[in-house]
Amino acid sequence: MNTYNMVKQEFIKKWITTLQTLDSSVEYPSNVTERKNAIRLSSDIAIAATRSGSTVWSRALISRTGNKTTKPHMARRILRKARSRMKNRCSTLRRSGDFTARVGVRKRTELLKSLVPGGELIDDKDNLIRETLDYIVYLRVQVDVMRTLAAVDSVTGNL
Amino acid sequence: MMKGALETDRLLNSMDMSVLERQRAYLKYHNPSFDFPLAGFFSDSPMINGFLGTPGLDIPVIYSETTVEVCDPSLSISPEDITGSGNFKKRKFDTETKDRNAKKMMMMRNKEEEEEEEEEEKSKITEQNNGSTKNIKKMKNKAKKEENNCSNDSSKVTKELEKTDYIHVRARRGQATDSHSIAERVRREKISERMKFLQNLVPGCDKITGKAGMLDEIINYVQSLQRQIEFLSMKLSVVTPRIDIDMDDIFTKEVVSTPMTLIPPSHGIVGSGYSHEMVNSGYLHFNPMQQGDTSSDPLSCFNNGQAPSMWDSDVQNLYGSLGV
């Protein structure tokens, strides 16, 4: 019954696969920033794969990371089902700055669209909110798992 | 159960309810055993687990380009395993078709079905990629009206598609009967319901009314989650110079459902020991989350290991607003 934990386990499995692929690659980055990017990328792919294609954000995330990664075959291996034909038009994150109430709903929805991967492709506000909701839950999964990993690392004193 | 039926009957007759409430009452009336995940959701505390169990999260294929004609032979509800109750409701509804056929009721009914199936589907999360499930969802989506007509025409879910029936709408007192405005009303109610979901999901959203403010909160939350992920991946990249994970070890561990074994901290470091650590500690951490209280969730993780670092304040602020 515990679907949240099940999602987490799914995510972990997929993420481990990704990390292993990353690890076995020849060009494993030694620089911290590179490593961080690789970890982030792998985790994004894994979380999108866990959601696996029935939401806009997961497909957009896959296509976006597919563009960025130097190893498209890695992404393809993990994501057997996700054949995204959606062009990724998601740009960089826009900081909200000082939105006051008078700016209103429109600007905020645009900002939300820029945050949620694939959000810009959604016209219907109704669906945008649904996507955001789903995306939030999966973000939480990612955060929880990563936090657990990080905690483990400190506990074991792994360095 | 009787009391429930009477109560819902009373609800049905009242004219001052929102359409959604009316629909729910209607469904309850006909399906007294049907457990309303939405109702349960609103009465519970906003736990992640409970929330995930509710429908509306597992988003169906909304963006399928094909507006699938319902009652397509390939789509007819043959996967009875998943949609058994869905079928049941359709047939039952069919017999009651004569009385009060509000259009919104039908749409809401379908929404309920969809949500119920979403809930079931969510619980079998590994079957997400089940083709038949996807078909069901596609069918649910745009072709609600066709589905209504279908169930009107025949006594069981059939394969023909006929748009012969008009959908009769019962307007509320003092509101326009214009089809556009009714559709608009439905849409608005859906949106407001979703906003309610989001309120329960995003911490600290209860006090805020109005779309702009809530959207603000949602945006902040998404941004902070994304930032957390950045921080965490940076942290992970610092702490683990080499990620050496033994797959077999992990999968054997996964068989164990709820391990409560305590790992002595002096256990192995890199290599297979690492995976052992990770998985078991992972499960260790999962267990408190199970009972949880999402608010105590991250903090318990922190307490298990380490001194909180700078970025933890970010998280603690976030969860502090939950109002523990």
Interface residues (C-beta under 8 A of the other chain):
Chain A: M1 N2 T3 Y4 N5 M6 V7 K8 Q9 E10 I12 K13 I16 L19 Q20 L22 D23 Y28 V32 R35 K36 N37 A38 I39 R40 S43 S52 G53 S54 T55 V56 K81 L93 S96 F99 A101 V103 G104 V105 R108 T109 L111 L112 L115 V116 I122 K125 D126 N127 I129 R130 E131 T132 L133 D134 Y135 I136 V137 L139 R140 Q142 V143 D144 V145 M146 R147 T148 L149 A150 A151 V152 D153 S154 V155 T156 G157 N158 L159
Chain B: I48 N49 F51 L52 G53 G56 L57 D58 I59 P60 V61 I62 Y63 K122 S123 I125 T126 Q128 N129 K134 K137 R187 K190 I191 R194 M195 F197 L198 L201 V202 G210 K211 A212 G213 L215 D216 I218 I219 N220 Y221 V222 Q223 L225 Q226 Q228 I229 E230 L232 S233 M234 K235 L236 S237 V238 V239 T240 P241 R242 I243 D244 I245 M247 I250 E254 P265 H267 G268 I269 V270 Y274 E277 M278 S281 G282 H285 F286 M289 Q290 D297 P298 C301 F302 N304 G305 Q306
